[in-house]
Amino acid sequence: MDEWKMWEHDGVRLSARERLALARIEAGLRQDRRFARRMGEARYGLWLPAAVLLLAVASVFVAVMGIRTSDPALLWCFALLWPFTLIQAFRLLCRATRPRPRRPHRRPRPAPWL
């Protein structure tokens, strides 16, 4: 009999079986990252800004040391590292300037890039 007890949530009455089905659907949707990104609810981590920062520091360090010591290996390391730094910085810039969909029930937040 407990299975058929009705439960009210958001003005809609659901049975236990319906609540279980709804919970399974919601759990599946929460695990789908592409869906969350399309819905605008993906939480951005700090991985991209941290990667850009570390790549920039490493690039500057390798460039300075390569120039100071005139070591060809360090200069080649800089030549290989610098394009990756630029690509990641461009991705970070695109993320920061991407327009966010406005929702009437939430106040707008700044773009999460740091």
Secondary structure, DSSP 8 states (H G I E B T S, - for coil): -GGG--EEETTEEE-HHHHHHHHHHHHHHHH-HHHHHHTT-----SHHHHHHHHHHHHHHHHHHHHHHH--HHHHHHHHHHHHHHHHHHHHHHHHHHS-----TTS--------
